[in-house]
């Protein structure tokens, strides 16, 4: 049931009431550390069940993978300085840097990556994105416990050479590997109890954890990192304020220097002497229908709901242009009409962000279709029970695209996918998406995806609405805040000076 909640929880939850005052130990006149404000710390640093990438800022700064993305989305070397692709795109050979080291000075080798991939897909690890790696020969069978990892397509050729063999070509395989979830780390007890065992964690990225003191997390430069000399910001402080409200209050009083948010009810002039950075995200808002409920089994109704949502109005007037419309490739999917005496229940995780969106959807569906929408906002615990009992007609959810290829969205609607909890099943659609994933020719792949989309446009299991934008609020004294292509904040260049 955990997967249901993970999918639909919004990134930031507004908590009403008083904001607890945090001990301010860093904002001194002579502070030497920039402070990043967050709502919460993660329960662990394994983070293979963090469906929305809320804690990627830790993964990209503490650890590094074979490859990574720059701010324009280009795949660039990480711990592997080069790679070759052979055998019609099914064999990848990565060369590990000679100067790649753990923070204790030990060399990072191909065997470390073999161990990492074996642990991330161990049957005992809660990895909700395991299907990303099922392109690799034998990993799906290994995940099920049917074969030994030595029988898979992940091999150590020598100390600095890692070989990965795929079942079939995947044009976006490097895109998958560039995700922070595949940053090299040792999946063990230190990541589970990181707040007390941070000194024993093996770090492969530009920073290590120097100290954890309740709501204060201090990072410092990992001097063993292969590119350490280009890490300009040697110290970083992350301050946990407990809620979005708390982070905003801390920023307004200069207790934190910058924060990442998508809040539409705090304008750009949140405080004097600050600025805003806007960045496109891959966080999509959508409605899914509960296919176990008779009320929404009529695809004519689902089409009408799809057509009746004015995305442009929502983006402009509700989201203040800090979002972009999201829909299928055609403007309309057919059908139209008014309804009499029809009431539907729309459930969502309750916060101000979702409240406003749900109210506008309710208004539009009433005006356009005469459908009465009963809105029910729940906290996380309550929502778990609602979804477990299938006690809803529609659910407002978030769908994340982890990589650029549109398959990242389409595969989530397949009947056996972790994220399809609303019981939509279509074997033809499943087969089309599977064949698209196997297709090495991008033109032919696009044709298959178009066929899959035609099915979605006819059956409308999911109604895309919009993609939100990331917002970075920063004090004017802070410079060089860079994000990678996925919107993850990179700490290595942030400074008090514009140099």
N, C-alpha and C positions, 0 to 999 in steps of 0.2 A: 504493500500500500504506500510505502514511502515514495515510490516513483510518482504517484499521482500528485502528491503535494509538491515534490521537487519541480514538476513541470510547470505548475501554475502560480507558484509563489512569485510575486513581483520582486524586483531587485531591491527595492527600498520600501520598508513598511513604516508608515507614519504612526507614531504612538502618541496618543493624546495625554494631557496631564502635565505635571511638572517635569522639568528636565533636571536630572541629577547633576550637580556641579562636580566636575572632574578636577582632580588635583592637577594643577598646571605647573609642570616641572621644567618645561622647555622654553617657554616664552619669557626669557630673561633679556635684559638689555644687550647682553653679549652672547646671544644664542649662537651655537655653531651647527645647529641641525634644523633642516626644513621639516615641517610637520604636516603630514597627510592625515586628514580626518576620515574615519570610517564609522559605520554603524555597528559593526560586530567583527569579531575574530572568528576564523573557522574552527570547527571542532577538531580537525586534523589537517595534515598537509599532504595526505594521499589525494584527496579531492577528485576522485574518479566518479563521484556521485554528485558533484556540483554542477547541476544541469544548466545553469545560466552563467557560469563563469564568473561568479561574484568575487571570487578570491584569486583570479588570474594575476592580479597585481603582485601577489606573493610568488606564484609559480614562475613568472617571467623574470623576476629579479633575484630569486634564490637559486634557481635551477636553469639549465639550458638543455635543449635537445640536439638531435643530429643536425637539424636545420631550423630556421626561424624566418619570420617575415619582417621586412622593413616597413616604414610608414606608408609606402606606396603599394604594398601587397606583393612585392617581389620576394621570391624564395632566396634566401642568402645563407651562407655557411654558418653553422653553429659549432658544435663540438666536432662535426665532420667538416673538414676543409674542402673536400670535393667528393663527387659521386659520379658513377657511371651507370647508365641504363642500357641493358642488353636484352637479347632474346625476345624481341618484339614487345619490349616494355614490361616484361615479367621478372626481370632480374636486376636488382639494385645493389650496387657495391659501394659502400661508404668507407672513406678513409678518415680515421680518427686522428685528430691533431697530435703531434708528438708532445706538444706543450699543454695538452688538456689534462688538468689535474683536479682532484678533489681538494677541498680546503685544507686537508691535513698534509698535502704535498704528494700523496700517492697518485700515480698515473691513472687516468681514466682510459679504459681499454674496451675493445669490442666485447669482451666477456661481460663487462658491466651492463652493456645494452642487452645482451642475451638474458641476463638475470632480470633486468628491468621488465622486458616484455613478458617473460615467463611469470613474473609476479603480478603484473597488471591484469593478466588474464587467468590468474589462478582462480579455481572454482570458489575459493573462500573470500575473494575480494569483491566488494560491491562496486562493480564497474558498469555504469549504465550506458557507456558508449563503447562497449566491447565490440559491437558490430562494425565499428570503424576499421578494426584491424582484421576482420574476417576475410579481407582480400588476400591476406598472407596465407600461404599454403599451410594447412594443418591447424591453424590457430582456432578455428571454430570447433574442431574436434577436440583439441586440447582443452578449450574452455569447458566443454561438456564432460571432460574427464575420460575421454575415449582413447587418447593416445598420450605418449610421453612427449615432453617438449623437444627432446632430441630429434623427434620425427617431423618437426615443423620446418618451415622455410626460413627460420632465423638462425643463422650460423656464424660462428666465429671462425674466420679463415686464418687469421693470425692476430697478434696483439693489437694491431691498428687497423684491421680490416673486418668489417661487418658485412655479411651478405644476407639480403632479404629477397626471397623468391615468392612471387605472387601466384595465385591460382589463375588469374587472367589479368590483362592490362588494366591499369587504373590511371587515367590521365591526371588525376588530382591527388595521387598518393603522397607526394611531397607536401601538398597543401594540408593533408591530414596530419602528417608528422610534424608540421610547423605549429600545431596547436599546443599551447602551454601544458595541456594535460600529458603530453608525451615528452616533457622535460625530464631529463635523467635525474632520478632520485632513488634511494634505496627504500623499498617498501617494507618497513619494519616498525618496531615499537616506537622508535624515536619520532616518527611522523605522526603516530597516533597520540602520543603524549608530548607534543612538541613544546608546549608552554613551560614544561619543567625539564625536558630533556634536550633543549635546543643546542646545548653545547656538544651533544653527541651526534647530531645530524650531519650527514655527509652532503655538503653543498657543492654544486657544479656550476653555479651561476655567478654573476658579478657581486652578489652580497651574501653575507651570513647574518644570522641573528646574534646580536651582541648581548641583548638583555631583554627580558620580559618582566614587567612590573605591573601586575594587574591590568590596567587599561592602557599601558604604554609598551610599545614594541619598538626596540631600537635595532637598526641595521647598520652594518659598517662594511666597507669594501673588503671583498674576498681577495686577498693579495695573491692567492694561487690561481685565480681565474686567468685564463689564457689571454684575455684582452684587458687585464686589470689597468694597464697604463692609460687606457682611454676612458676609464670610469672617472669622470670629473667630480662627481658628487660623492664624497667619501662616506658621508653619514646621512642617515635618513631616520626619521621618527614617524611611527604610525600610531595615532591616538584613537582609541575606541570610545565613541561617545554614546553607544547604546541605542541610538535611534536616528532617523533622518533629522528629526527636530533638533536633537542634541548636536548633531554635526553642524547644522546651519547656525545654531546659537553660538557654537564654539568659533565658527568662522567669523560671525558678526562681531565677536569680541576679540578677534585676533589670537585666539588660542590655537587655532590650526591655520595653516597657510594656504591650503588648497584642498578641494574635495571633488569627487566625481559623483554626479547625480543626474537623474532626469526628473526634475521637479518643475512643474509648469505654473505654480502659483507663487513663485518667488522670482521677481523680475531680475534683469541683469544688474540693476543697481542695488544688489543685495546689501552692499555697504559701500561707503565712499572708499576710493582707492583700491578698487578691485576690477577684474575683467573676467570675461567668459570665453571659453573655447568650445566650439560646437564640433561634434564628430559623429559621422554616420555610424549606426550600430547595426548588428544583425539580430536584434531583438524584435521579434514580430508579435503584434497583438492579433488575436484571432478568436473566433467562436467555433467550438466543436459541438456537435449534436450527439446526444445519448441515444445510440441506435437500439437500446433496449426499451425505449419509451415509445409507445404507439403514436403519441402526438406528433412526433417529428419524423416518422418513417416515410411520409409522403415527400418525394423529392421535389414536387411542385412547390410545396411550402418552403423547403430549404432554398430553392432557387429564388423565390420571391424575397426571402430575407436577405440573401446575397445581394440582389439587385437594389433593394430599398435602402441600403446603407450608403449614405453620402460621405465617402471617404475624404473628398476634398474639403467639405465643410468641417468635418471633424478635425482635420489637420490644421486648417486655417484658424478656426474659431475656438476649438477646445484645446488643441495642442500648440496654438500660437506659432505655427509653422516650424515647430521643433519636432517634426516627424515627417514621414513621406508616405503617401498612399500605397497600399499593397493590395493587389487583386490578381486574378488570373489574366491571361494574355488578352482575352476578349472583354469588352466592356460589360456585356450582359451574357447571362447563361440561359436565357429563355424564361417563359412563363411570367404571368402577372395576374393580379387580382386582389380583391378585398376579402376579408374574412369576417365572419360573424360569430360572436360569442366564443372566440378562441383566446385562451390564456396560456402563456408559456412562462416557465420559471427559468431565469438566468442567474446562475450562481457565480461567485467570484471571491477571491481573497480581498477582504475589505481594507481599503486605504483611500486616501483622498484622490489619488491618481485613478484608481479603478472606479471609484464612485462617480467621478465626472464622466468617464467614458461610458459606463453602464447607463447612466441617466440619459445621455444623448442617444444611445442605441434604442432605449425604451421609447423616447420621444419620436424618433424617426420611424420606428416600426408601427407605432400607433397612428401617426399621420399618414403614412403611405399604405399600410395594410390593414389598419384597424385591429391590430393584434395587441392584446393587453399583456404587457410584460411585467411579471412580478420579480422584482430585484431582491436577491438575498445575498448579502455580504457576510462572510464568515471569517473567523480567525483560522489559523492553520489547523488546530486540533479539531475544531468543528468541521472544517472542510474535509478532513480525512474521513470522518464518519459519513458525511453526505455522499462523497464519491464511492466509498466502500459499499454503500447500500444502493447505489445508482439512483439516488433521490434528487434528480435534476433533469431538466429537458435540454438546457444548453449551459455551457460553461465558458467563461471568458478566460483565456489562457495565454501563455507566452510560448512561442515557437522560436527556437534559436537556430540560426544557420551557422554551424561551426566552421564551414569552409565555403568558398565562393561558388563552387559548382552547385546548381539548383537541386541536384540529387539530395543534398543535405536536408532540404525540405521534403521532397517527394518520398524519400525512404521512411520518414517518420509516420506516414499514413498507411504503410503496409500493415497487413493484419497481424504479423508476428513481431512488430517493432515495439520496443519498450515504451515509446511515447504514445502509442495508440491505445489509450485506456478506454475509449468511448465505443469500442466494439464494432467499428466499421470493418467490413470484410468484403473483398472483391478479388478472387483468384486471378482474374485476367489482369487487373491492375498490378497485383503482386508480381506476376510473371513479366510484365512489361518493364517494371522498375528493376527487377533482377537482371533482365537482359540489357537494360541501359547501363547498369553498373558493370556488366561484363564487356560492354562495347568499347573498344579502344579508339575507334574513329569518332572524333567529337561531332562531326556532322551527322553520322548515323545515330549517335547517342542523343543528339537534340531531337531527331525525328521520333525516337522512342519516347522521350520525355513529353513531346507534344501529344503523342497518343495517350500517355498516362494522364496528362492534364485534361484531355477531352473527357475522360472518364470522371475526373473530379468535377469538371464543369457540369456534367450531366447529373451526377449523384450528390455533389456538394456536401461531403462529410464535414468539411472545414471551410469556414468563411474567413479569408484573410482580410484584415482591416488596415493595418499600417505598420510601419517600422518606426520605432522611436529613435531619438538621437541621444548620444551621450553629451552631457554638459560638464565642463570643468570650470568651477568657480575658483579663481586664484587671486591672491593678494598682489598688488602692483609691484611688490618688492621681489616677487618670485619670477624667474625667467626659465626658458628652455624646457617647458613641459612637453614632452613628446609621447605620442601614443603609437603603438604598432598598428598594423592595418585592421586588426580586430578590436581596436579600442582599448587595449591594455596599456596602462601607464608604465613607462620606462623611467626609472629613477636616475639612471647613470649620468644624465646631462643637466638635471635641475640645479639651479644655482641662485644665489642672491644677486648675481651680476649678469648683465646681458653680454656674455662673452662666449 
